[in-house]
Amino acid sequence: MNNFSIKEGATISVIADAITPHGDGIARGAQCGERTLHIPGLFPQEQAKVRILELARRSPLGRARVLEREQSHPGRLPAPCPQHCSHEQGRCTGCPLMGLELSVQHQLKRDLLRQQWQFEVDRVVSQSPDHALDYRMSAKRVVGGRPGSLFLGSFRRDSHRLSDMAGCRVEHPRIRACAEELITQANLLQLEAYRPAQLENKARGQVATPAHGDLRYVWFKTDGEKVLVTLILGDASSRAARRLPEQLTLPAGISSCVQSGPGNSLRGHDVCHIRGEKTLHLEIAGQPMEVGALGFLQPNPAVAQMATLALPAQPDGTPIQGALAYDLYAGSGTTTSLLRQTFEEVIPCESFPESAAILGVPPQDAESFLHDCLSSTTIKRPELVIANPPRTGLGAGVCTALLELSAPRIHIMSCNPASLRKDLDRLASGYTLVALRAYDTLPQTPHLELVAWLEKKD
């Protein structure tokens, strides 16, 4: 019976049996008064005394906080990061699975895929446990604090509260060193954290607070040796751009850009190269790649490369050959180059103008591209379609067009199991999912990159 007998503020003892997509523990059933409680810092099989923080009025959901862990998961380890959020002290919420052995993390992620989205993966591909730390080659940080005591942080989940990220153990050591030098010099210069203009609700109405400050965000990228630093300013004349770069000795290159708008968007405009190198030169899946001040770099290129190499091949790694392949959401062309090794013709599609220019094609979204192909009097039907969509997935329009195109094979790389589930359901009338594999691109978190192999039904 759903008696919802527990109250906000109550203290109860619970045992978790699953995790949410954010990595919180889930406790439910009679022990929770027939509620379903989400509890950060609690893993399946763990028992804890918790305090009820919030209960939904129109659903059985609720939130709780661990007061005392009474029984620990056998795979629990001391968290190696000084900023890790535990139930004793709230800090960074970015690595909710930290504190578990890597093999246990993988099993929890497989369980989550099965329970939440009905996905069964053949395996979880990762590097060794030695690579579960120090792996992030790209890090975006928010500047917080006051002049003389600034820090580089990240927003805690579901809030605008900043957590200090000093010493973050998933960032590459060279990024950590550059971040430490930068914040030290920013404090010596008495720089101010930038805050955009905003309206504040006061008792007598809305009061405008003007924009102020020097430095808003910092974006670090590394190839493992060199580090590029991009200073994101609120104003091009900021003291941070004029005085900070000359004090920094560790970055290989420094650039700046301006982002003065509302919200938390980091990407700015008016990129200005200040000194040193403009780009990093990397190799992903055997293909050369350049990354500049605002260029995208996978946080974990080594594991992302494994997924990229698997995408154009069969699940067992056998190369696929043919006359024609489509590469949707082609980006800067890594998968296009791989396909051209085994296909006579490859037609890429990309909507971002900068990336489309690299590919030598006009910028076009995937749905328009497919509609143009289908309406052509000389339509060429590919043997293979590859798609690497954003978190929102392919969407209904693209899936409808793919069903009409009726290619023998469709291979999809997805960073979001929720949108992948919807896309596979839309394609189910014409395609069979023959294999699904997970890639652990972000150890210590619930995130997985998924590669799905689909074949046309007879």
PLY file of the C-alpha trace (Angstrom):
ply
format ascii 1.0
element vertex 458
property float x
property float y
property float z
element edge 457
property int vertex1
property int vertex2
end_header
0.00 0.00 0.00
1.35 3.47 -0.92
1.02 5.02 2.50
3.82 7.55 1.96
4.29 7.41 5.73
7.70 9.08 5.93
8.01 12.84 6.37
10.56 15.44 5.31
13.27 15.73 7.95
12.79 12.16 9.15
15.78 9.86 9.71
15.46 6.27 8.46
17.73 3.34 7.59
17.68 2.14 3.96
19.46 -0.24 1.59
20.06 0.92 -2.00
19.42 -1.48 -4.88
20.26 0.57 -8.02
21.62 3.89 -9.27
20.04 6.72 -11.23
21.48 7.98 -14.56
23.21 10.68 -12.47
24.86 8.07 -10.23
22.73 8.56 -7.11
21.71 5.51 -5.12
18.07 4.37 -5.25
16.23 2.99 -2.22
12.56 2.08 -2.41
9.75 -0.09 -1.11
8.48 -0.55 2.43
11.74 0.66 3.99
11.02 4.06 2.41
7.30 4.19 3.12
6.70 3.03 -0.46
8.67 6.03 -1.72
11.57 5.92 -4.21
14.45 7.88 -2.72
17.43 9.22 -4.66
20.48 9.34 -2.37
23.85 10.75 -3.58
26.88 8.85 -2.30
25.07 5.55 -1.70
25.76 2.52 -3.90
23.70 -0.64 -4.44
24.05 -3.18 -1.58
24.93 -0.37 0.84
22.91 0.36 3.97
22.86 3.83 5.49
21.07 6.07 7.91
19.64 8.92 5.82
17.70 12.12 6.36
14.74 12.88 4.09
15.38 16.22 2.39
12.47 16.55 0.00
9.37 14.56 -0.96
7.39 15.15 -4.15
3.72 15.90 -3.58
2.32 14.26 -6.72
4.69 11.34 -7.18
6.45 8.79 -4.96
9.89 10.34 -5.56
12.05 11.90 -2.89
15.60 12.97 -2.06
17.67 12.02 0.96
21.16 12.63 2.34
23.46 10.05 3.90
24.10 10.66 7.57
25.99 7.46 8.34
26.93 4.53 6.12
26.14 1.38 8.09
27.20 -1.22 5.51
29.55 -0.61 2.56
29.73 -2.16 -0.91
32.51 -4.80 -1.01
34.02 -2.95 -3.96
34.20 0.42 -2.21
37.63 2.06 -2.01
38.82 5.34 -0.49
38.17 8.08 -3.05
41.55 9.27 -4.40
40.43 12.83 -5.23
40.56 15.62 -2.61
37.50 17.28 -4.16
35.29 14.19 -4.30
31.78 14.63 -2.91
31.11 12.27 -0.01
28.17 12.12 2.35
30.25 13.80 5.05
31.11 16.92 3.05
29.55 18.18 -0.17
32.13 19.05 -2.79
32.43 18.19 -6.49
29.56 16.08 -7.83
31.24 15.27 -11.16
32.45 11.73 -10.34
29.62 10.00 -8.43
31.04 6.48 -8.93
34.50 7.37 -7.62
35.21 5.19 -4.63
34.30 1.96 -6.44
36.61 -0.48 -8.18
36.53 0.00 -11.96
35.06 -3.48 -12.56
32.22 -2.67 -10.14
31.61 0.64 -11.94
31.28 -1.26 -15.22
28.76 -3.69 -13.75
26.68 -0.84 -12.33
26.69 0.86 -15.72
25.55 -2.35 -17.45
22.80 -2.74 -14.85
21.73 0.87 -15.42
21.53 0.36 -19.19
19.41 -2.75 -18.70
17.07 -1.36 -16.06
16.60 2.14 -17.44
16.64 1.60 -21.23
16.42 -2.19 -21.77
19.87 -2.30 -23.36
22.16 -5.34 -23.20
25.76 -4.61 -24.22
28.15 -7.34 -25.25
30.94 -5.72 -23.21
32.26 -2.50 -21.71
35.50 -1.43 -23.41
37.97 0.58 -21.37
41.61 1.08 -20.63
43.24 -0.51 -17.61
42.32 0.64 -14.08
45.57 2.64 -14.14
43.91 4.95 -16.71
40.77 5.62 -14.66
42.46 8.74 -13.28
44.44 11.56 -14.96
42.64 10.87 -18.23
40.79 14.12 -19.04
42.59 15.91 -21.87
40.05 18.75 -21.97
38.74 20.66 -18.95
36.39 23.65 -18.73
36.47 25.61 -15.50
34.38 28.42 -13.98
36.15 31.23 -12.12
34.78 31.78 -8.62
35.72 33.45 -5.36
36.88 36.98 -4.55
39.95 38.96 -5.67
42.99 37.44 -4.00
41.16 34.17 -3.27
39.86 33.10 -6.68
39.48 29.42 -7.55
38.71 27.36 -10.66
35.58 25.32 -10.15
32.58 23.58 -11.65
28.90 23.85 -10.86
27.52 21.26 -8.51
24.74 19.26 -10.10
21.36 21.00 -10.20
22.73 24.21 -8.72
24.75 27.36 -9.38
27.03 26.64 -6.44
30.67 26.25 -7.41
33.00 23.53 -6.17
36.74 24.20 -6.10
38.44 21.78 -8.53
42.02 22.24 -7.29
43.84 18.91 -7.52
41.08 17.18 -9.54
42.34 13.62 -10.09
40.58 12.89 -13.37
42.26 15.83 -15.13
45.56 15.26 -16.90
48.52 16.23 -14.66
49.66 18.90 -17.12
46.23 20.53 -16.98
46.32 20.45 -13.18
49.72 22.15 -13.19
48.60 24.86 -15.62
45.42 25.47 -13.62
47.40 25.85 -10.39
49.81 28.32 -11.97
47.01 30.32 -13.55
44.96 30.75 -10.39
48.06 31.62 -8.37
48.98 34.41 -10.79
45.37 35.62 -11.08
45.27 36.05 -7.31
48.58 37.90 -7.24
47.13 40.28 -9.83
43.93 40.68 -7.76
41.77 39.74 -10.75
38.01 39.57 -10.25
35.69 36.76 -11.30
33.43 38.07 -14.08
29.69 38.10 -13.55
27.26 39.12 -16.32
24.56 41.74 -15.89
21.42 40.42 -14.26
18.13 41.42 -12.67
17.71 40.70 -8.98
14.34 40.49 -7.28
14.19 42.91 -4.40
11.33 43.67 -2.05
10.50 46.84 -4.01
10.92 45.43 -7.50
13.68 44.28 -9.87
17.12 45.83 -9.48
19.67 45.66 -12.29
23.17 44.51 -11.38
25.70 45.62 -14.01
28.29 43.26 -15.45
31.64 43.35 -13.67
34.90 41.43 -13.37
37.82 40.21 -15.45
37.83 36.45 -16.04
34.74 34.21 -16.44
35.91 30.77 -17.58
39.12 28.97 -18.52
39.35 26.12 -21.05
42.37 23.80 -20.92
43.30 21.26 -23.61
46.34 19.02 -23.86
47.85 16.44 -26.18
49.62 14.90 -23.22
52.63 17.17 -23.53
51.54 20.68 -24.52
48.63 22.62 -23.05
46.49 25.25 -24.77
44.74 27.74 -22.50
41.74 29.79 -23.59
40.74 32.67 -21.32
37.02 33.42 -21.60
36.41 37.05 -20.72
33.41 39.26 -20.20
35.06 42.09 -22.09
37.87 42.17 -24.65
39.64 44.90 -22.66
39.73 42.79 -19.50
42.82 42.98 -17.31
42.97 39.19 -17.49
43.85 39.35 -21.20
46.32 42.23 -20.76
48.22 41.11 -17.68
47.71 37.39 -16.97
49.34 35.76 -20.05
52.74 37.31 -19.43
52.80 35.69 -15.98
52.11 32.15 -17.25
55.08 29.93 -18.10
53.51 26.47 -18.52
51.00 26.79 -21.41
52.28 26.18 -24.94
49.73 28.66 -26.27
47.25 31.18 -24.88
44.18 32.66 -26.56
41.16 34.60 -25.37
37.56 35.10 -26.39
34.56 37.05 -25.10
31.40 35.60 -23.54
29.31 38.25 -21.82
25.86 36.77 -22.37
23.53 35.31 -19.76
23.42 31.63 -18.93
26.35 29.23 -18.65
27.45 28.94 -22.27
31.23 28.80 -22.38
31.89 29.21 -26.08
32.66 32.84 -26.84
33.38 35.02 -29.86
36.12 37.36 -31.05
38.88 34.78 -30.56
42.23 36.48 -30.09
45.51 34.56 -30.21
47.76 36.07 -27.54
50.99 34.09 -27.73
52.55 30.70 -28.38
50.96 27.94 -30.40
47.47 28.34 -31.88
46.60 24.66 -32.17
47.35 21.22 -30.83
48.26 18.52 -33.35
46.83 15.13 -32.44
46.11 11.82 -34.13
42.73 10.16 -33.60
42.15 6.70 -35.09
45.20 7.21 -37.29
43.88 10.48 -38.70
45.62 13.83 -38.06
43.56 16.35 -36.13
44.08 19.99 -35.17
42.37 21.55 -32.15
42.36 25.30 -31.59
41.16 27.74 -28.95
37.47 26.77 -29.20
37.86 23.41 -30.95
36.26 20.28 -29.55
38.54 17.66 -28.00
37.21 14.42 -26.52
37.96 14.39 -22.77
39.24 10.82 -23.16
40.66 10.52 -26.71
42.19 7.08 -26.12
38.86 5.33 -25.39
36.93 7.52 -27.84
39.39 6.31 -30.50
38.42 2.70 -29.77
34.76 3.52 -30.41
35.60 5.51 -33.55
37.61 2.61 -35.00
34.75 0.19 -34.28
32.09 2.35 -35.93
32.90 1.72 -39.64
33.56 -2.02 -39.17
31.49 -5.06 -38.26
31.10 -5.90 -34.55
33.99 -8.39 -34.76
36.24 -5.74 -36.31
36.06 -7.00 -39.89
36.25 -4.05 -42.31
33.16 -3.36 -44.44
33.75 -2.69 -48.12
31.45 -1.23 -50.73
30.76 1.31 -53.45
29.14 4.04 -51.33
28.84 5.08 -47.66
27.17 8.08 -46.00
28.81 9.70 -42.97
26.19 11.72 -41.07
27.32 14.22 -38.41
30.81 13.77 -39.82
32.51 16.45 -37.71
36.04 17.19 -38.88
36.17 13.98 -40.92
37.84 11.25 -38.88
35.22 8.60 -39.73
35.04 9.89 -43.31
38.75 9.19 -43.70
38.35 5.71 -42.20
35.48 4.89 -44.56
37.48 6.02 -47.57
39.98 3.26 -46.87
37.40 0.60 -47.82
34.65 2.37 -49.81
34.93 3.69 -53.36
32.90 6.79 -52.50
32.04 8.43 -49.17
29.64 11.36 -48.87
29.93 13.23 -45.56
27.26 15.46 -44.03
27.99 18.14 -41.42
26.01 21.16 -40.25
28.74 23.22 -38.57
30.28 25.56 -41.19
33.85 25.24 -39.86
33.80 21.44 -39.98
31.91 21.33 -43.29
34.62 23.53 -44.82
37.28 21.03 -43.72
35.27 18.27 -45.42
34.78 20.33 -48.58
30.97 20.16 -48.44
28.29 22.79 -47.85
26.97 22.87 -44.27
23.73 20.91 -44.04
21.77 19.13 -41.32
21.27 15.37 -41.62
17.53 15.49 -42.27
17.87 17.95 -45.17
20.79 15.95 -46.57
18.79 12.71 -46.58
15.72 14.38 -48.08
17.87 15.79 -50.90
19.31 12.34 -51.53
15.87 10.73 -51.59
14.41 13.36 -53.92
17.28 13.13 -56.40
16.46 11.51 -59.75
19.87 9.83 -59.62
19.68 8.60 -56.06
22.59 6.51 -54.87
21.70 4.07 -52.14
24.67 3.45 -49.82
25.66 0.07 -48.44
26.43 1.69 -45.09
25.24 4.76 -43.19
27.24 5.93 -40.20
25.76 8.44 -37.74
27.33 10.13 -34.71
24.55 12.52 -33.61
24.56 14.95 -30.65
22.93 14.10 -27.31
19.48 14.76 -28.75
19.92 11.79 -31.09
18.82 11.32 -34.70
15.23 12.37 -34.11
12.01 11.36 -35.85
12.72 13.10 -39.16
16.12 11.51 -39.72
14.86 8.06 -38.69
11.92 8.32 -41.14
14.33 9.26 -43.93
16.68 6.41 -43.05
13.82 3.92 -43.23
12.96 5.23 -46.69
16.60 5.16 -47.79
16.75 1.50 -46.74
20.53 1.04 -46.57
21.64 -2.53 -45.70
23.53 -1.33 -42.60
23.29 1.58 -40.17
25.94 2.08 -37.47
25.24 4.65 -34.74
27.52 6.13 -32.09
25.61 7.66 -29.19
26.58 9.56 -26.05
23.02 9.39 -24.68
21.24 6.05 -24.12
17.88 7.80 -23.68
17.90 9.31 -27.18
19.42 6.12 -28.65
16.53 4.10 -27.20
14.04 6.38 -28.96
15.94 6.21 -32.26
16.19 2.41 -32.21
12.46 2.15 -31.50
11.77 4.43 -34.50
13.99 2.27 -36.73
12.69 -1.06 -35.42
10.17 -1.56 -38.25
13.00 -1.80 -40.77
16.13 -2.73 -38.83
17.40 -5.29 -36.33
19.91 -4.39 -33.64
22.60 -7.03 -34.08
25.15 -5.74 -31.55
25.54 -3.03 -28.92
28.81 -2.14 -27.20
29.71 0.35 -24.48
32.90 2.41 -24.20
33.94 3.81 -20.84
34.99 7.27 -21.99
34.37 8.89 -18.58
35.48 6.58 -15.75
34.15 7.49 -12.29
30.85 8.64 -13.84
27.73 6.78 -15.10
28.46 7.95 -18.66
29.16 5.52 -21.49
29.60 5.96 -25.22
27.53 3.39 -27.14
28.02 1.92 -30.60
24.98 0.20 -32.16
25.15 -2.03 -35.26
21.89 -2.33 -37.19
21.05 -4.52 -40.21
18.11 -4.21 -42.54
15.34 -6.75 -42.02
14.59 -9.13 -44.90
0 1
1 2
2 3
3 4
4 5
5 6
6 7
7 8
8 9
9 10
10 11
11 12
12 13
13 14
14 15
15 16
16 17
17 18
18 19
19 20
20 21
21 22
22 23
23 24
24 25
25 26
26 27
27 28
28 29
29 30
30 31
31 32
32 33
33 34
34 35
35 36
36 37
37 38
38 39
39 40
40 41
41 42
42 43
43 44
44 45
45 46
46 47
47 48
48 49
49 50
50 51
51 52
52 53
53 54
54 55
55 56
56 57
57 58
58 59
59 60
60 61
61 62
62 63
63 64
64 65
65 66
66 67
67 68
68 69
69 70
70 71
71 72
72 73
73 74
74 75
75 76
76 77
77 78
78 79
79 80
80 81
81 82
82 83
83 84
84 85
85 86
86 87
87 88
88 89
89 90
90 91
91 92
92 93
93 94
94 95
95 96
96 97
97 98
98 99
99 100
100 101
101 102
102 103
103 104
104 105
105 106
106 107
107 108
108 109
109 110
110 111
111 112
112 113
113 114
114 115
115 116
116 117
117 118
118 119
119 120
120 121
121 122
122 123
123 124
124 125
125 126
126 127
127 128
128 129
129 130
130 131
131 132
132 133
133 134
134 135
135 136
136 137
137 138
138 139
139 140
140 141
141 142
142 143
143 144
144 145
145 146
146 147
147 148
148 149
149 150
150 151
151 152
152 153
153 154
154 155
155 156
156 157
157 158
158 159
159 160
160 161
161 162
162 163
163 164
164 165
165 166
166 167
167 168
168 169
169 170
170 171
171 172
172 173
173 174
174 175
175 176
176 177
177 178
178 179
179 180
180 181
181 182
182 183
183 184
184 185
185 186
186 187
187 188
188 189
189 190
190 191
191 192
192 193
193 194
194 195
195 196
196 197
197 198
198 199
199 200
200 201
201 202
202 203
203 204
204 205
205 206
206 207
207 208
208 209
209 210
210 211
211 212
212 213
213 214
214 215
215 216
216 217
217 218
218 219
219 220
220 221
221 222
222 223
223 224
224 225
225 226
226 227
227 228
228 229
229 230
230 231
231 232
232 233
233 234
234 235
235 236
236 237
237 238
238 239
239 240
240 241
241 242
242 243
243 244
244 245
245 246
246 247
247 248
248 249
249 250
250 251
251 252
252 253
253 254
254 255
255 256
256 257
257 258
258 259
259 260
260 261
261 262
262 263
263 264
264 265
265 266
266 267
267 268
268 269
269 270
270 271
271 272
272 273
273 274
274 275
275 276
276 277
277 278
278 279
279 280
280 281
281 282
282 283
283 284
284 285
285 286
286 287
287 288
288 289
289 290
290 291
291 292
292 293
293 294
294 295
295 296
296 297
297 298
298 299
299 300
300 301
301 302
302 303
303 304
304 305
305 306
306 307
307 308
308 309
309 310
310 311
311 312
312 313
313 314
314 315
315 316
316 317
317 318
318 319
319 320
320 321
321 322
322 323
323 324
324 325
325 326
326 327
327 328
328 329
329 330
330 331
331 332
332 333
333 334
334 335
335 336
336 337
337 338
338 339
339 340
340 341
341 342
342 343
343 344
344 345
345 346
346 347
347 348
348 349
349 350
350 351
351 352
352 353
353 354
354 355
355 356
356 357
357 358
358 359
359 360
360 361
361 362
362 363
363 364
364 365
365 366
366 367
367 368
368 369
369 370
370 371
371 372
372 373
373 374
374 375
375 376
376 377
377 378
378 379
379 380
380 381
381 382
382 383
383 384
384 385
385 386
386 387
387 388
388 389
389 390
390 391
391 392
392 393
393 394
394 395
395 396
396 397
397 398
398 399
399 400
400 401
401 402
402 403
403 404
404 405
405 406
406 407
407 408
408 409
409 410
410 411
411 412
412 413
413 414
414 415
415 416
416 417
417 418
418 419
419 420
420 421
421 422
422 423
423 424
424 425
425 426
426 427
427 428
428 429
429 430
430 431
431 432
432 433
433 434
434 435
435 436
436 437
437 438
438 439
439 440
440 441
441 442
442 443
443 444
444 445
445 446
446 447
447 448
448 449
449 450
450 451
451 452
452 453
453 454
454 455
455 456
456 457
